[in-house]
């Protein structure tokens, strides 16, 4: 006796397994699809219904002109604070450590990684200008 695999059709209402070709569910009597879903996928008959245009995901409206000033200001503030603290404790090595910490912060906080070099430069210049203004 050959082991033939019989395709089964599942009832969309009660979930009962029915033999392929059955028109009605043997459990609840619901009219079954003519072909099982698997067959429709294989034959290419199954097609997604198109999504209405207003329901599609819209790309975020971010302009390329938006500059991340919040990251620049935070980077400059962190640099000034760490430069004062670490500079007093460790001298030039402390200042270099503060710059390294700010570089890591800016690289991790920048939303657009392509803008990170410009943000780093702006943070360093902002910190230098604020330090000169405050006399630090």
Backbone torsions as a table, in degrees:
resi	resn	phi	psi	omega
1	UNK	NA	127.0	-178.9
2	UNK	-79.4	143.4	175.4
3	UNK	-89.8	90.8	177.1
4	UNK	-92.1	132.2	179.0
5	UNK	-83.9	120.5	-179.0
6	UNK	-91.7	127.3	177.2
7	UNK	-69.9	139.1	-178.9
8	UNK	-114.9	147.4	176.6
9	UNK	-114.9	133.0	179.8
10	UNK	-99.5	138.0	179.0
11	UNK	-70.9	129.9	179.9
12	UNK	-70.9	-16.7	-177.6
13	UNK	-91.9	-52.4	-174.4
14	UNK	-110.4	-12.3	178.1
15	UNK	85.6	5.0	-179.3
16	UNK	-65.5	140.3	176.3
17	UNK	-81.8	130.8	178.8
18	UNK	-128.9	153.4	177.3
19	UNK	-66.9	147.7	177.2
20	UNK	-64.0	139.4	-177.8
21	UNK	100.1	-15.1	177.7
22	UNK	-68.9	137.5	180.0
23	UNK	-90.3	-29.7	-177.7
24	UNK	-126.3	150.2	177.4
25	UNK	-67.8	135.5	-178.9
26	UNK	-76.7	-13.0	-179.8
27	UNK	-94.3	-50.9	-173.5
28	UNK	-115.5	-9.1	176.9
29	UNK	83.9	6.5	-180.0
30	UNK	-67.9	142.2	176.7
31	UNK	-65.5	128.0	-178.9
32	UNK	-92.8	159.1	174.9
33	UNK	-63.4	153.3	179.7
34	UNK	-65.5	-40.3	179.3
35	UNK	-123.9	146.0	176.5
36	UNK	-69.3	159.9	-177.5
37	UNK	-58.0	-40.7	-179.5
38	UNK	-59.4	-43.8	179.7
39	UNK	-64.1	-38.4	-179.6
40	UNK	-67.9	-34.4	176.8
41	UNK	-67.4	-45.6	-176.8
42	UNK	-64.3	-44.1	-177.2
43	UNK	-77.4	-12.4	179.4
44	UNK	85.4	8.3	179.6
45	UNK	-74.9	-23.8	-177.5
46	UNK	-80.1	124.8	177.8
47	UNK	-132.1	141.2	177.4
48	UNK	-70.2	144.4	173.9
49	UNK	-75.1	137.0	-177.8
50	UNK	-64.7	143.8	179.2
51	UNK	-84.0	135.3	178.4
52	UNK	-60.8	146.8	-175.6
53	UNK	-58.9	-37.2	-177.3
54	UNK	-75.0	-13.3	179.3
55	UNK	-95.7	-11.7	-179.1
56	UNK	-67.5	152.8	178.1
57	UNK	-66.8	129.6	179.8
58	UNK	-94.9	138.8	177.7
59	UNK	-64.4	145.9	179.4
60	UNK	-62.4	138.0	-178.1
61	UNK	-89.4	81.0	176.5
62	UNK	-114.5	127.3	178.9
63	UNK	-88.0	157.1	-179.7
64	UNK	-75.0	-11.7	-177.9
65	UNK	-79.6	-15.9	-175.9
66	UNK	-68.3	122.7	179.1
67	UNK	-107.7	143.1	-174.6
68	UNK	-85.2	73.7	-178.8
69	UNK	-67.1	-29.3	178.9
70	UNK	-62.9	-39.0	178.2
71	UNK	-69.2	-38.7	178.6
72	UNK	-62.9	-47.3	-177.0
73	UNK	-66.6	-42.9	178.1
74	UNK	-64.6	-41.3	178.0
75	UNK	-61.9	-42.4	178.9
76	UNK	-65.7	-41.6	179.3
77	UNK	-64.8	-44.2	178.5
78	UNK	-62.6	-42.3	179.9
79	UNK	-62.6	-43.7	-179.9
80	UNK	-64.5	-45.4	-178.0
81	UNK	-64.9	-47.2	-179.1
82	UNK	-68.4	-33.5	178.1
83	UNK	-63.7	-42.7	178.8
84	UNK	-64.2	-49.0	-175.7
85	UNK	-69.4	-55.3	-176.1
86	UNK	-72.4	-30.4	177.6
87	UNK	-64.5	-38.0	178.3
88	UNK	-70.3	-36.8	-177.4
89	UNK	-79.3	-41.9	-170.6
90	UNK	-123.3	3.8	178.3
91	UNK	71.1	-137.6	-177.4
92	UNK	-62.4	-36.1	177.8
93	UNK	-62.6	-35.7	176.9
94	UNK	-66.7	-40.0	178.1
95	UNK	-65.0	-43.9	178.2
96	UNK	-64.4	-36.7	176.8
97	UNK	-64.9	-39.9	178.2
98	UNK	-62.9	-41.9	178.3
99	UNK	-63.9	-41.5	178.9
100	UNK	-63.2	-41.9	178.7
101	UNK	-63.3	-41.1	178.6
102	UNK	-67.4	-37.5	176.0
103	UNK	-59.7	-44.7	178.7
104	UNK	-63.8	-42.3	179.0
105	UNK	-60.9	-48.9	-176.7
106	UNK	-64.3	-41.2	179.6
107	UNK	-64.2	-34.5	179.9
108	UNK	-83.1	-26.7	-176.0
109	UNK	-90.8	-19.2	-177.7
110	UNK	-66.9	127.9	179.6
111	UNK	-75.3	-38.9	175.1
112	UNK	-105.6	111.4	-175.8
113	UNK	-65.0	-24.4	179.3
114	UNK	-69.5	-21.7	180.0
115	UNK	-91.3	-2.6	-175.6
116	UNK	-58.4	-43.7	179.1
117	UNK	-59.7	-41.1	178.5
118	UNK	-66.9	-38.7	178.6
119	UNK	-64.8	-40.1	178.5
120	UNK	-61.7	-47.3	180.0
121	UNK	-61.6	-44.2	179.7
122	UNK	-64.5	-37.9	178.7
123	UNK	-65.4	-42.0	178.7
124	UNK	-65.1	-43.7	179.1
125	UNK	-66.5	-39.3	178.7
126	UNK	-65.0	-41.9	178.2
127	UNK	-64.7	-40.8	179.2
128	UNK	-64.9	-42.4	179.6
129	UNK	-66.7	-41.8	179.4
130	UNK	-67.6	-37.6	178.1
131	UNK	-65.3	-41.1	178.3
132	UNK	-66.1	-39.1	179.7
133	UNK	-66.1	-41.7	-177.8
134	UNK	-86.4	-9.2	179.1
135	UNK	74.8	30.4	-179.8
136	UNK	-89.8	NA	NA
